Amino acid sequence: MTASLPELPSTDLSYAQALAAWSSGSTRISTVCYVEREAFAARTLVARMEDKALDPAPLWDDFTTFDGKPWCSKVHLVSGGYPCQHFSFAGKRKGEDDPRHLWPHIKRIVKEVDPE
């Protein structure tokens, strides 16, 4: 007899995080939305939703305009990853002046969603 896994709704803020959640297998995570600005990764998300490898869910293309308030108290988990090149020694080290600096938006989204 196979035990069913608990289902936790989540908001995935990147393709890599969605894939990691999907592949972990320890908990059934039901994704309610995705945010991905890179076109190739977004196309891959859509393809995986179409072939039923990922949960079908809305896909936003911009962290900076994503509104987490509609998801407030409706999800248990917000997962995400953001570029680190702007802080890396291998990058130009523009830090917070780099347009890829998304941490303030991720922090805002987590506060808006207020996961349970």
Salt bridges, closest charged atoms under 4 A:
ASP51 OD2 - ARG48 NH2 2.76
ASP55 OD1 - ARG28 NH2 2.56
ASP67 OD1 - LYS69 NZ 3.73
ASP98 OD2 - ARG100 NH2 2.82
GLU112 OE1 - ARG108 NH1 3.11
GLU116 OE1 - HIS76 NE2 3.48
